[in-house]
Structures are given as C-alpha cells and as structure tokens.
Amino acid sequence: MSLTPRSRKRLGQHFLHDHVVIDRLISTISPVPKDNIVEIGSGGGALTLPLIKIVEKLHVIELDERMTTHLMEIVEDSKRLIVHQNDVLKVNFASLTNNPHSLRVVGNLPYNISTPILFHLLNYRAAIKDMHVMLQKEVATRITASPGGKDYGRLTVMLAPWIDAETCFDVEPGAFTPAPKVTSTVLRLIPRDSPRFSLSNEARFSALVARAFSMRRKMLTNSLRGWLTREQIISIGIDPTNRPENLFPEDFGKLAALGSDDWIKESVEQ
C-alpha cells in the first residue's frame, strides 16, 4: 500500500483519517451507483476509496500531483476514477455532466479558499444536485446565520437566494492529520431552481451586498451613499438608519431592484 504523501500547509491540506467520521459522512451523502459525484480534493483518499466502491464513476479534482499519483496507486478499479489535476477554481463544473441538477459535489474544502470555492460552485448551480462539504465551523456558521448577529454577512446573503443549507454534524480536529486548530462542520447545500426571493439583476445584487458589508457597522444611508437616497430606501419599507447586518436577504433584493448597473462597473473598478 502506497504511503500518503505529507500534507502541504500552503495548500491547506488536512487529511481525514477517523473511520467513524468517514462512515458517517458516507452515510450522510448516501451515494448510489448511478450518482455523478465530484470530489473536491482527494487528499489521502479517505472519501475516494469508499465512494469508488459504490459509484460507477467518480470525478476527483486535485491540484497536488503527489496526491493524484497516490490515488491511482491505491484505487483498485482506476477505470471508474476520472482525475482532474487542476485548481478547483478553474474547473468548469458544467462540463462534467450533460444533465441539469445532476452533479453531487463532496469534499473537505481547504480552509484558506473555502469561500471562493463556494462562490465558484454557485456559478454552476444549474448543474449541481447537492453538495456535502466540510468547512471550518466558523464559515459554516456564517452560511447558516440569521440577521442581527456577528456571523451574518456577505457570505450568508449571497448564498441565501440560491442555496438551502443544512448543518449535518461537527468534526473535531483529532479526526484529521495534521489536526487543524479549529472544529469543522459538514453542511448539506442544495441549489434552488429559482431564487428564494425576487432577484432582477444578480450582478447588481452582488455589488450591493459587497458594498454594504464592506461598511457593515455603518447605517445604510452612509454605506450606500451615492448609490441610493434615503427616500429610495424608505420607499420600500426599509429603515435607512439600519445596518446591513440587521437586514434580511430579501431586503437586499429589494434594494438592488432600485439600483443602477453603474454599481457593477464601480465594484469591478474597486
């Protein structure tokens, strides 16, 4: 049996080794043979090996060449394994399926790029059936947060229109090698066919949310100065003295509907 290469800190690698956690994660995913599963980051193969015994075909996206070589050495039926040695942020997930809402994404996401990965996956939501991802608990808490707390922010609001999020279970540091300094959480994320609330312009919505939370402690009249007037904010029933962290996601949708596409250009230039 090939020895698992040592983890690389710069890649945020923490390899899952606890068989109780692995079994629970597989049970949570509940894979069946015909599933089109895409694993992000194979690591030492902790999830790859049990998955490949169930599904007829498994896509694995892995940047580290050492890990892809290791994977081909330890997988008995390598014909069922499709390895994409690539940066996950450059992968076109829509190219991995011919059917809408068919990809099942799984993985222990690197802590250092977990949020960019989620935003990238959001771009391919039409191709994805569900996602079971392990994240730093702090990030998972932000995704499922309610308005009014410190955890509620841009990530929460950006995912809210398109994703139904469910907390599955926590994973303690000792389940990994090397052990991270924080607890992890497994989330089930299910993309929606249509947004949870009216969203006339996604790019404008994104620009507005980014602008508001870049000044999250300021009142809307200040954080959106030059974009929306006090009177415009009041016209849709929102208190202009409110702070972004106290608004519901649908409130940002209403505000975005009042706006201008100049916001998008301004956000890009910033």
N, C-alpha and C positions, 0 to 999 in steps of 0.2 A: 504493500500500500504506500502510495506516494505521500511524503510528509507535506503538510500545508506550509507554504512559504510564510515567512514572518510578516506581520502586519506593517503597513506604512502609515505613519502618523499623518503625513501630508495628504493622504487620500482619505483620511477619516475612517480607517478600517478598524472595526471591532467585530471579531468573528464569533458568531453564536455557537455555543457548544453544549448547552444544557438540553438533554434529550426530553425532559418533561416539557420545557418551553417549546421545543421544536414540535413535539407531538400535539401540543395544544394549538399551536399556530396552524399546523396542517389541518387539524380538526375544524378550526375556525374558517379556514379557506374553503374546506370541503370540496376538493377538486374531483372531477370525474374525467374519464379517459378522453372525451372529445373536447375538453376545455382548451382554449387557445391562451396559454399562460405565458406571461413575460415576467421574468425575474430580473430585478434591478440589483446588480452587484452580487455575484455568486459567492464571493469570499471563499471559504474553505469547502463549500458545497453542502452546508448543513441543511438548507432547504432544497437545494437542487436534487440531492440524492433521493429523498422520499418522494418528491414531486415526479421525478422521471420514472419512478416505479408505477405511477398511476396514470399519467397523461401520455398520449401517443406522440405528442410533440411539445417541446419546451424551448422557448426563446430565452436566452440569457444575455443580458447586456453587462459587459465587464470591461473596464478600462485597463486594468492591470494584466499585462501579458503573462506574468507569472501565474496568475490565478486561472486564466483560460487554459494554459498548458496543464496545470494541475488538474483542472476539471476533466479534461479529455483523458487523463490517465486514470481517474478514479470512477468515471461513469462506465458501467458495463455495456450498455447499449447506446453508444455515442451517436448512432444514426437518428435517434429520437431527439438529439440535442442540437439546437441551432445557436451557435455562439456569435454574438455581435461584439467584437472587440472595439469599443467606441466609447466616447464620452456620452453619457445618457442625455445631456442637454443638447446634443446634436442629432439625436435619433428621431426620425420621423415615425412615430408610432402608428400612424395611419397606414404606412406601407407594410405593416406586419399582419394585416388582415384584409380580407375582401368584404367583410360584413360589418355593418354598424353595430355598436354596442356589443362587441364580441370578445375584446381583449380583457383578460383578467390579469391585472398588474399586482405583483407581490414584491416584497423586498425589505431589507433592513437598510434604510436610506442613510447615507453618510451624513452625520450631524452638520458638517460645515456647509453642505449645499442642499439640505433637505427642502428649504423653502423655494429656491429656484427650481428644483425638480418638480415640486407640486404645481408651480405656475406653468412649467413646461407641459406637464401632463394635462393641465386644464385646457391647453390649446388643442388637445386631441381627444377631448371628452366624447365626441361623437363616435369614436372608435372603441371606447372603453366601457365594459360592462360594470366592473367594480375594481377597487384597489384595496389591498390589505397591506398596509405599510407600517413598519416600526420606526418610530421617531423619538427624538428626545421628548420627554414628558412635557417640558415647558412649551414646546412647539405644538404638541397635541392639545394641550390645554388652551392655547391661543386659538386653535382652529374651532374648538367647540365652545368657546367663551360666549357669555351673554353680555349685552351692553351694560356699561356702568362700572366695569372693573378694569384693573390694570392689564389684564391678559387680553382684553378685547382690543382689536386693532385692525390694521390694513389686511393682514392675512385672513382674519375672520370674515371681514366684509367682502373681500374679493372672491372667496370660495362660496360664500353664502348663497348667491343666486343659482349656482350650478351644481353644488355638491351636498348630498345628505351625509352627514358624518356621525359615526357611532364609535364610542370607546369600547374596545373589546377587553383588554386586560393590560396590566403593567408588567414590566420585566425588570428585575433587579440587576445591578451591574455585574454581579457574580456569574451571570449566565453567558458573559462574553469573555473573549481573550483578545487583547488585554481588556480588563474591566474598565469601562468608562467611569467618569466621576459623577454621573447622573443616572437617574432612573429612566427607562424607556417605556413607551406606550404603543400598543398595537391599535391602529384605527382601521375601521371599515369605511371606505369612502365610495359612495355610489353617485355617479353623474346623473343629472336630470335631463330629460328630453327637452324641457322648456324651462326658462328661469323661474325661480320661486316668486318673483315679483316683476312688474313691468320694467323692461330694460331696453330703451330705444336705441342706445348707442353704447356699445361695450367699451370702446376706446375712451369715450368721454367720461364714462363711469369710472374707469381705471384711473384716469388723470385726476378726477375729482377726489377719489379716495386717497390717492398718494399725496395730493396737496394737503388735504385736511389732516391726515395723520402725521405729516411732517411737522405740524404745529398742533399736536393733539391737546395741549393744555390751553390753547387759545380759543376764544369764542369764535363761532362761525363767522361772525361779521368781520373778524380780524383775519382768520386763516383763509377765508375766501374773498378777501378784499380785492377788488379789481376783476373778480370773476362773477360774483353775484351780489346784488344790493340787498340791504336789509329788507326792503319792501318785497323783493322777489322771494326771499326766504320765508317771510311771514305769509305770503300769498298761498303757500302750500301747507300751511298749518304747522310750521316748524319754528320753534323759538330761536331767534338769531343769537341769543346770548348763550345757547347751549354749546357744549364742547363736543367734538367728534365722537369721543368715547361713550357718549350718552345717547347717540342716535342708533336706531335700528337699521339693518342693512337696506331695507326698503326705502328708508328716508334718503339714503344716498342716491337711490334710483330716481326718486322724485326730484332731487336737486340737480342731478345730471341731465334730466329732461329739460331743465330750464336753460341749460348752458350753450356754449359755443364750441365749434370744432377748433377754434383757435387755442383752446385749452390743450388739445392734443399736441399741437405744434410747440406750444410753450413748454410742455412737460418733456418732450424729446430734447429740446434745446438745453434744458436744465441738466 
